[in-house]
């Protein structure tokens, strides 16, 4: 079992920056992908960024060039650095961890979410 705890959300003006953290604990050896999802009011939860155990990263088109996912260091923590924030980025951000095997997902885990609000 894996436990995830997000932190770092808050209020920021458009154009500002924010860094989210996701601390993983438990049986972290059972996962090989970590990432961030977000859900705005009235919208479906969407994938934002992922990082794999070998350091590869991917981003959804709307955040490319603005967000950076990093970490998975000895502290078992993944970060999401968000720059040039837009009001459209306002959402609850969730940390996710999973085991990806042969393009199938196993043992997915979620954090409790952290609110990010970008004002204009």
C-alpha positions in Angstrom: 0.0 0.0 0.0 1.2 3.5 -0.8 0.2 6.7 0.9 0.4 10.1 -0.8 0.3 13.5 0.8 0.1 16.7 -1.3 1.1 20.2 -0.1 1.9 23.6 -1.5 -1.4 24.7 -2.9 -2.7 28.2 -2.3 -3.7 31.5 -3.9 -1.6 33.2 -6.5 -2.1 36.0 -9.1 -2.0 35.3 -12.8 1.6 35.1 -14.0 2.9 33.9 -10.7 4.4 30.6 -9.6 3.6 27.9 -7.2 5.3 24.6 -6.3 3.4 21.5 -5.2 4.9 18.6 -3.3 3.8 15.0 -3.1 5.3 12.8 -0.4 5.0 9.1 -0.9 5.3 6.5 1.8 4.6 2.8 2.3 5.3 0.2 -0.3 6.8 2.7 -2.8 8.7 -0.1 -4.5 5.4 -1.3 -5.9 5.0 1.7 -8.2 6.9 3.0 -11.2 4.9 6.1 -12.3 3.9 9.2 -10.3 2.1 12.2 -11.5 -0.3 15.0 -11.1 -4.0 15.4 -12.1 -6.3 18.3 -11.6 -10.0 18.8 -11.5 -11.8 22.2 -11.8 -15.4 22.7 -10.8 -17.8 21.2 -13.3 -15.0 19.6 -15.3 -13.6 16.1 -15.6 -10.4 15.3 -13.8 -7.5 15.6 -16.3 -4.0 14.4 -16.4 -1.3 17.1 -16.1 2.2 15.6 -15.8 3.9 12.3 -15.0 7.3 11.1 -14.1 8.5 7.5 -14.3 11.0 5.7 -12.1 13.7 6.1 -14.7 13.2 9.9 -14.8 11.2 10.3 -18.0 8.6 13.0 -17.9 5.5 13.9 -19.9 3.1 16.8 -19.9 -0.3 17.6 -21.2 -0.3 20.2 -23.9 -1.9 23.0 -21.9 0.9 23.1 -19.4 4.0 22.4 -21.6 6.6 25.1 -21.2 5.0 26.3 -17.9 5.0 23.3 -15.5 7.9 21.1 -14.5 7.6 17.8 -12.7 10.7 16.6 -10.8 11.9 14.7 -7.8 11.4 11.1 -6.8 14.6 11.5 -4.8 15.7 9.8 -1.6 12.9 11.6 0.2 10.3 9.9 -2.0 8.9 13.3 -3.0 7.7 14.5 -6.4 7.3 18.2 -7.1 5.3 20.2 -9.6 6.7 23.6 -10.3 4.1 25.8 -11.9 5.1 29.0 -13.6 3.2 31.6 -15.6 0.0 30.5 -13.9 -3.3 31.3 -15.6 -6.8 31.5 -14.1 -7.6 28.4 -16.2 -5.1 26.5 -14.0 -7.4 26.9 -11.0 -8.3 23.4 -9.8 -7.8 20.8 -7.1 -4.5 19.1 -7.8 -4.1 15.4 -7.0 -1.0 13.4 -6.7 -1.2 9.9 -8.3 1.1 6.9 -8.1 0.6 3.6 -10.0 2.2 0.5 -11.3 2.3 0.5 -15.1 2.9 -2.9 -16.7 2.5 -3.7 -20.4 0.4 -0.5 -20.8 -2.0 -1.6 -18.1 -2.4 0.2 -14.8 -2.3 -1.6 -11.5 -2.3 -0.5 -7.9 -3.3 3.1 -8.4 -3.1 5.5 -5.4 -4.4 9.0 -4.9 -3.6 11.8 -2.5 -6.2 14.0 -0.8 -5.8 16.9 -3.2 -4.6 20.5 -2.7 -6.4 23.6 -3.9 -4.7 25.9 -6.4 -6.5 29.2 -7.1 -5.1 31.6 -9.7 -6.7 35.1 -9.7 -6.7 37.6 -12.5 
